[in-house]
């Protein structure tokens, strides 16, 4: 079984995110259950506040993301309490839905039941995507060596009623 490789531009995106997210940051590879697909996730602990952690994909930009026949490349970001279990897995799973199942990632789009997969007792079960609001300079960026604009989307958990 062969795992699809990470894009050559991943390191430039990860380095850009580490610099802009600050905190204690590292990049880890997350694999799908079959270990056929991989996504790089930057894990930044203690940012945007010491009690929080931020997880952001750094390789999703290599996947088409079609919005009204336009290819809008994205990366996904989630912020939560440092002790939130599986926040990195949640971002990776969202990225896999875009990569493998061609889910659209765009502001206002909801990924149903994604929170519920990892936190079944949470009062919020779904994620909607928005422009990033916890970090300046991440809405649209193009790190050196990456020849396309990348749009960052921040996860916002929502309830069944909000969905």
C-alpha positions as CSV (number, residue, x, y, z in Angstrom):
1,X,0.0,0.0,0.0
2,X,1.5,3.3,-1.1
3,X,0.8,6.6,0.6
4,X,0.4,9.7,-1.6
5,X,3.4,12.0,-0.9
6,X,3.1,15.4,0.6
7,X,3.5,18.3,-1.9
8,X,6.9,19.8,-2.3
9,X,5.4,23.2,-1.3
10,X,4.3,21.9,2.1
11,X,7.5,22.9,3.9
12,X,7.2,26.6,2.7
13,X,3.5,26.7,3.9
14,X,4.3,25.0,7.2
15,X,7.2,27.4,7.9
16,X,5.0,30.4,7.0
17,X,2.3,29.1,9.4
18,X,4.8,28.4,12.2
19,X,6.1,32.0,12.0
20,X,2.6,33.5,11.8
21,X,0.9,31.3,14.4
22,X,3.8,31.7,16.9
23,X,3.6,29.6,20.0
24,X,5.5,26.3,20.3
25,X,4.9,24.9,16.8
26,X,5.8,21.7,15.1
27,X,4.5,19.9,11.9
28,X,3.2,16.4,12.0
29,X,1.9,14.0,9.4
30,X,-1.6,12.7,9.9
31,X,-2.8,9.7,7.9
32,X,-6.2,8.5,7.0
33,X,-7.4,5.1,8.3
34,X,-6.2,3.2,5.2
35,X,-2.8,5.1,5.4
36,X,-3.3,6.0,1.7
37,X,-3.5,9.7,2.2
38,X,-1.5,12.1,4.4
39,X,-1.9,15.7,5.4
40,X,0.6,17.9,7.2
41,X,-0.7,19.6,10.3
42,X,1.1,22.5,12.1
43,X,0.4,22.2,15.8
44,X,1.0,25.5,17.6
45,X,0.6,25.3,21.4
46,X,0.0,28.4,23.4
47,X,-1.4,30.5,20.6
48,X,-3.4,32.8,20.1
49,X,-3.4,32.6,24.0
50,X,-1.3,30.6,26.4
51,X,-4.4,28.5,27.3
52,X,-5.2,27.6,23.6
53,X,-3.7,25.6,20.8
54,X,-4.0,26.1,17.1
55,X,-3.9,23.3,14.5
56,X,-3.6,24.2,10.8
57,X,-3.3,22.1,7.7
58,X,-0.2,22.8,5.6
59,X,-0.6,20.6,2.5
60,X,-4.2,20.9,1.6
61,X,-3.4,23.7,-0.9
62,X,-2.2,21.0,-3.3
63,X,-5.8,19.8,-3.7
64,X,-8.3,21.4,-6.0
65,X,-11.2,23.2,-4.2
66,X,-13.8,24.2,-6.8
67,X,-16.1,27.1,-5.9
68,X,-18.4,28.0,-8.8
69,X,-15.9,26.5,-11.3
70,X,-13.0,28.5,-9.7
71,X,-10.2,26.6,-8.1
72,X,-9.7,28.3,-4.7
73,X,-6.8,26.7,-2.8
74,X,-7.3,26.5,1.0
75,X,-5.8,25.5,4.2
76,X,-7.9,24.8,7.3
77,X,-7.3,26.0,10.9
78,X,-8.9,25.3,14.3
79,X,-8.3,26.9,17.7
80,X,-9.3,25.3,20.9
81,X,-8.4,24.8,24.5
82,X,-4.9,23.1,24.8
83,X,-6.4,20.0,26.4
84,X,-9.0,19.5,23.7
85,X,-8.6,15.9,22.6
86,X,-8.3,15.2,18.9
87,X,-8.3,18.8,17.6
88,X,-5.5,17.9,15.2
89,X,-7.4,14.8,14.1
90,X,-10.5,17.0,13.5
91,X,-8.5,19.3,11.2
92,X,-6.9,16.4,9.4
93,X,-10.3,14.7,8.9
94,X,-11.8,17.9,7.5
95,X,-8.8,18.1,5.1
96,X,-9.3,14.5,4.1
97,X,-13.0,15.2,3.2
98,X,-11.7,17.9,0.9
99,X,-9.0,15.8,-0.6
100,X,-10.7,12.5,-0.9
101,X,-14.4,13.3,-1.1
102,X,-14.1,16.7,-2.9
103,X,-16.1,18.5,-0.2
104,X,-16.0,22.3,-0.8
105,X,-14.2,24.3,1.8
106,X,-15.3,27.9,1.7
107,X,-16.7,30.6,4.1
108,X,-20.2,29.6,5.3
109,X,-19.9,25.9,4.3
110,X,-20.8,23.5,7.0
111,X,-19.1,20.1,7.6
112,X,-21.9,18.2,9.4
113,X,-21.2,16.1,12.4
114,X,-17.5,16.6,12.3
115,X,-17.2,17.7,15.9
116,X,-19.5,14.9,16.9
117,X,-17.1,12.3,15.4
118,X,-14.4,13.2,17.9
119,X,-16.4,14.8,20.8
120,X,-19.7,12.9,20.9
121,X,-20.9,14.6,24.1
122,X,-20.2,18.1,22.8
123,X,-23.2,20.5,22.5
124,X,-21.8,21.6,19.1
125,X,-21.6,18.9,16.5
126,X,-20.8,20.7,13.2
127,X,-18.1,23.0,11.8
128,X,-18.6,26.0,9.6
129,X,-15.7,27.8,7.9
130,X,-15.0,31.5,8.0
131,X,-12.2,33.9,7.3
132,X,-9.6,33.6,10.1
133,X,-10.2,36.0,13.0
134,X,-7.7,34.9,15.6
135,X,-4.6,35.7,13.4
136,X,-3.7,38.7,11.2
137,X,-2.3,38.2,7.8
138,X,-3.7,34.7,7.2
139,X,-6.8,35.4,5.1
140,X,-4.8,35.0,1.8
141,X,-1.1,34.3,1.7
142,X,1.5,33.0,-0.7
143,X,4.7,31.9,0.9
144,X,8.0,32.1,-1.0
145,X,8.2,29.2,-3.4
146,X,4.4,28.7,-3.7
147,X,3.0,30.1,-6.9
148,X,-0.6,30.4,-6.0
149,X,-2.6,32.3,-3.4
150,X,-3.8,30.2,-0.4
151,X,-6.9,31.1,1.5
152,X,-7.0,30.1,5.2
153,X,-10.3,29.1,6.7
154,X,-11.0,29.0,10.4
155,X,-13.3,26.4,11.9
156,X,-16.3,27.7,14.0
157,X,-18.2,25.0,15.9
158,X,-22.0,25.3,15.6
159,X,-25.0,23.6,17.1
160,X,-27.7,21.5,15.4
161,X,-30.0,24.5,15.6
162,X,-27.4,26.8,14.0
163,X,-26.9,24.3,11.2
